Amino acid sequence: MTLQLGVLISGRGSNLQAILDAIAAGTLDARVRLVVANRPDAAGLTRAKAAGITTAVVEHKAFGDRTTFEHALVALLTRASCDWIVLAGFMRILTREFLSAFPERVVNIHPSLLPAFPGLDAQAQALAYGVHVTGCTVHLVDEGVDHGPILAQTTLEVEPADTRDILAGRLLEKEHALLIATLAAIASDRLSIEPAATGDARPTARWRGAPPRV
């Protein structure tokens, strides 16, 4: 199936560019129907416009509360007929108001091996902790911070010369590849979501066949 994507960004949009490149190359069966930024200066908006993608800016600071901000996002994405939502460097926590509009269809990419190092600046967290191996995770989004069901992960060895910026740059290549592989697997109808068991707060993601790998 062709994924009808809405992509939410806050910054440079490198993961958005990876999606656009994969679609153009024929390696991802998807269409980006709308790119929404919560900051008018987000560089990813330029990337989207260069590719002929419809864009919108919804500044969270312009709303009195999180609920009305999220209602505005949902209205735009629904009007654009988006069926899967990708958080590509979107620096806002989403609540049930948003997630209930796209149940188990909101995907995030995070630069750590979750559940390790959730939240901001995971690369710096990993270096401060002294790990020898880190990586990145694609997961479904729930109301927790980097907490939803894990869809795919890949690892990267930490090198002695790594600084925060060097490690972030090396991880970014892994992020792009893993995100595209995961979206391609979803487009191939290989993902199913099992409801949460009694006493378990999260549903479980199941792949038909091997999970996406890079």
N, C-alpha and C positions, 0 to 999 in steps of 0.2 A: 504494500500500500504506500502511496505517496504521503509522507508526513506534511501536514500543513502547519508550519512552525510560526510561532510568535517568539521573538528573541528580546529579552530584557537586558539592557546594558547600563553601566554607569561611567565607563571609561573608554579605553582605547579600542576595544572590540576585536582583539586578536582571535578569540574563539569564534566570534561571529564571522571573521574573515575565513577561518578554517572551514566553517560550514558552507559559506558561499563558494569557496574553491572546490570543495568536495562535490557540491551539486553541479558546478560547471564541468567538472571532470567526469561526471557520471558515476561516481563511487558512492553517492548518497541519494536515495530516492526521496527527495523532499523539495518543498518550496517554502521560502521565507516570505510569509504574507505581510508581516509587519515587524519593524524594529522600534522598540520604545525605550527611551532613555529618561532617567529621572534628573539628569543634568543637561542643560542646553549646550554645554561645552564638551560633551562626551565625544571623543574623536571617532568612536565607532559610527556615529551618525554620518560622517563623511564617507566612510567605507560603504555603508548601506546605500547612500544616495548615488555613489559611483557605480553601484551594481544595479541601479534602477529599482531599489526596494523602497516601498512606502515607509516613512518614518513618522514618529510623533515624539514630542517631549511632554512628559507629565512630571512636573517638579513637585516633589513631596512637600517641600516647604510652603507651597501655595495652598495646602489643605490644612484645615483645622485639626484633623486627626487622621490616624492611620486608616480607619475604616473608609472614609470618603475618598482617600487617595487610592485605595485598592479597588473600590467600586469604579473609579474612573479608568483604572487599568483594565479591569474585566470588561467594561463596556467597549473599549477600543479593540481589545483582542477578540471578543466575541463578534463584533461587527466585521472584523477582518476574516472571520471563519477560521481562526487558529484552533487546532485540536491538540497540539502539544506545545508546551511552553519551555523554552530553554533559558536558564539564567546564565548569562555569559559575562561574568564579572559584574553582576547586579548587586550593589552594596546596600540592600535593604532587606530586612527580615519580613517575610510574608506570613500572614495569619490565616486563620480558617476562612475569613471573608473572601480571600483570593483563592485559596487552595480548593475550597468546595466547588468552585466554578470549573475546575479542571482536575477532578479527582484522580490521583495516581498518574497524572500526565504532566507534572512539572519536574524538570530535570535540572540538576546542578552539577558543576564540575568544581572539585576542591583540591588544592595542591597539598594533600597529605594522604596517608593511609588511614582513613577514618576507621574506628573512632578516635585515633590519635590526632591531636592538634587541630581541633575544630576552631572556628572563629577566625579573627583577623591575623594576617601575617604568619601563616602556618610554616612558611619556610624558616623564618627567624625562630619560631618555636622549636622546630626540629633541630636547628643548629645549637640552640641554647641547651637543649636536652642532651645533645651529644650522640644522637642516633647515627648508625652507620648506613642504614637503609631508610629511605623515605619513598615517596611516590605520589600518586594522585588517585582520586576516587570520583566516579560518576554515580550519583545517587538520586533517588526520588526525594522530593522535598516534602517535609512535614512541618509541624509548628515548632520543632526544636531547631537549634542552631547546628547546621551540618549533621543532621541526626537521622534523616529518613533512610529507607531501605537501600542498601548498597546494590548497585547494578553491576559494576565492573571496577577493577583496580589494576594498576600496574606499578612496578617498583623501579627505583633508581638508587644506585649507590651514591652515598655522600662522599665526595673527594676531600682530601686534606686541605686543598686550596680554596674550597668553596666559601664564598661569602654569601650573605643573604641574596644579593642581586645576581650573582653567578648561579647559585642554586635555583633561583626563581626562573632564570632564563633557560636553564637546562630542563627544568620541569615543564616549562611551557610547551616544548615540543611534544612531550609525553601527553600533556593535557589535550592538545589538539587531536592527536592520533586516537586517544582513548574515547574522546567525546564522539568523534566521527564513527568509530567502530561500533559504539553503543547505539547511536542513532540509526545506523545502517541495520543493525540487528533488530531494533524495534520496527523499522520499516519492513523487515522481512517477516514480521509477525512471529518472532521467536520469544517474546516476553509475555509472561502471564503474572498476575498479581493475586496472591492468595490472601484472603481476609485474615486479620489478626486473630490468633487463637485466644482463648479465654485467659485473661491475665497478662496478655502480651499487648503492649501499646502500639505495635507497628505491624502492618501487613508484611508479607514476605514476597520478594521478587524471585521468580523462577524462570530459567532459560530453557528452551527446548534445544538440546545440544549443548556444546561447550559455550561458556560465557565469552563475550568479546575479549580479545587479547591483542596487545600491540608489542 
